[in-house]
């Protein structure tokens, strides 16, 4: 895997509501190489979806503000492109799969139209040709091409998610942002959808940013992981490193909270406390309040990201001191 | 779908029979006597009684009802007690005026209301949106007779551009239709705006944007078609209720419409006029609601499939073919 396809530098995003400012994403940096698949893991509200929407430039215009940062895609800063230029990239070079297949499709258009529309938008081809390619896409995700003329309500949840995936892949994107693509699905369907995405990835060599809160899915699908907490990436590295040698107390806590089948423990081991209120983030380390190793240093100022081994970044003072 | 329409049309019959019974009952409960009104205060009790007998007013409830309803099915809506002219002829003559007023008033308000609503929604939280909301609030709150008087004063009296009353020329229609439309424009614009804002928040709009579609396509192709469905409902209701509620406009601009006719009939206790007038307006309203429901089904495949599924269960493939011919048409 060679050069960086996507490079996010110091991205910060805020949501302005009537009575508060929500600090959704704070100074996040990471990169995705060509063909790489990275898992963005974290709790609900950690800012994962906001990151993906920033890349695609589809944040809600009225509330969301990108405070700082650069998002380089194939060398260009997406944040500096005009809306027109972004439209050429959206759905073409970067595509997104949405979390809830039930609401992600327009209920009054046929699924075929919704796929063909994306194809026609980015390719100079005739309507009939777009239609044929949309039918091929449906076949590729395991839906008979004849169902082109059916409406979303005539599909089950898993089938709808396949349609959403077909739509995202319709123009062979270089980068796929998959926002919890399997969360709304049954476990059996989850496996099918992941298998399908894996096959497609091999076929098309697409890079994937997989947003999830499920470590199982990450282990199954990704090359590297970024663990997000309160709008920050607290730890980042290859799947091997993170799973075998998690360094950040939050990552460790997450792994410990996964119940093991081979132990006699009767109780779950959650991380105590709650994620800080994103409208009032603590000044020091965001995790200090819940961290079993927190010291005064932690609450005074936020730690930087330390590269403890090539490619393995941890945002924690403990690591710097070489303890634990 | 065709089957559904036929079923709905057949359902109109019991509805209308019910309405006719209700109208007759209300007339019976209303004080006042047409015979007394016709003869005046100086007539004796015997003369009044004689006329009542002659007009058939003393017959039983169901006898009168049957006379009315059987007449209706033969195309005879009775004769006005006051003018002695057939009610149907008079209605048809006056109906044209009301229909022109209501159709142009509604078309006008749709043509303005929908774009204003879309504009306000797509410029949310800017001064443009606020201005649109503010103006529509004024328009909704303003009584239509007052607005009518204002425009008569300005365009009719001061500038003398338009005739102040009567509809002998087409220019005479402009002010009545505008007066009729004002409140409706605002009503439709507000409905359109709120539905549009609701739809623009939906996930599938984000999906559409994520495909790289232009704002235009997102708003007009994906959002509008979804947002317009509840607006169609409002338009249908507005159209139906204006048919019976055009009275004020008709009086102000001296238009010989249906509203005036029924109002006069009510004042004179002219029973055939009241009965037939209400029956006709009720029928039209029912037909409009039917049309709205059919439009719903055409726009929204989820509603359409409810009918199709029922058809499949009942009639199998034959009905599906019917469906397709309907769709193709």
Contacts between the chains, C-beta under 8 A, distances in Angstrom:
chain1	res1	chain2	res2	distance
A	53	B	206	8.0
A	56	B	210	5.7
A	58	B	206	5.8
A	58	B	209	5.0
A	58	B	210	5.5
A	62	B	124	6.6
A	62	B	125	6.0
A	83	B	215	7.7
A	86	B	212	7.8
A	87	B	212	4.6
A	87	B	213	7.3
A	87	B	214	6.2
A	88	B	212	6.5
A	89	B	212	7.0
A	90	B	209	7.1
A	90	B	210	5.8
A	90	B	211	6.6
A	90	B	212	3.6
A	91	B	210	6.1
A	91	B	211	3.7
A	91	B	212	3.8
A	91	B	213	7.6
A	92	B	212	5.7
A	95	B	210	7.0
A	95	B	211	7.8
A	96	B	210	4.8
A	98	B	203	6.2
A	98	B	206	7.1
A	98	B	207	6.0
A	98	B	210	7.8
A	100	B	203	6.2
A	103	B	202	6.6
A	103	B	203	4.0
A	103	B	204	6.5
A	104	B	203	5.0
A	104	B	204	5.9
A	104	B	206	7.9
A	104	B	207	4.9
A	105	B	204	5.7
A	105	B	207	6.9
A	106	B	204	4.4
A	106	B	207	7.5
A	106	B	208	6.8
A	106	B	222	5.4
A	106	B	226	7.1
A	107	B	204	7.3
A	107	B	226	7.1
A	107	B	300	7.6
A	107	B	301	7.6
A	107	B	302	6.2
A	108	B	225	5.7
A	108	B	226	6.0
A	108	B	299	6.7
A	108	B	300	5.6
A	108	B	301	5.9
A	108	B	302	7.6
A	109	B	222	7.4
A	109	B	225	7.9
A	117	B	211	6.6
A	117	B	213	7.0
A	118	B	211	4.1
A	118	B	212	7.1
A	118	B	213	7.9
A	121	B	211	6.5
A	121	B	212	5.6
A	121	B	213	6.0
A	122	B	212	6.4
A	151	B	301	4.3
A	151	B	302	7.2
A	151	B	305	7.3
A	153	B	301	7.2
A	153	B	302	5.1
A	153	B	305	7.0
A	154	B	305	7.1
A	164	B	207	7.4
A	167	B	207	7.5
A	167	B	211	7.0
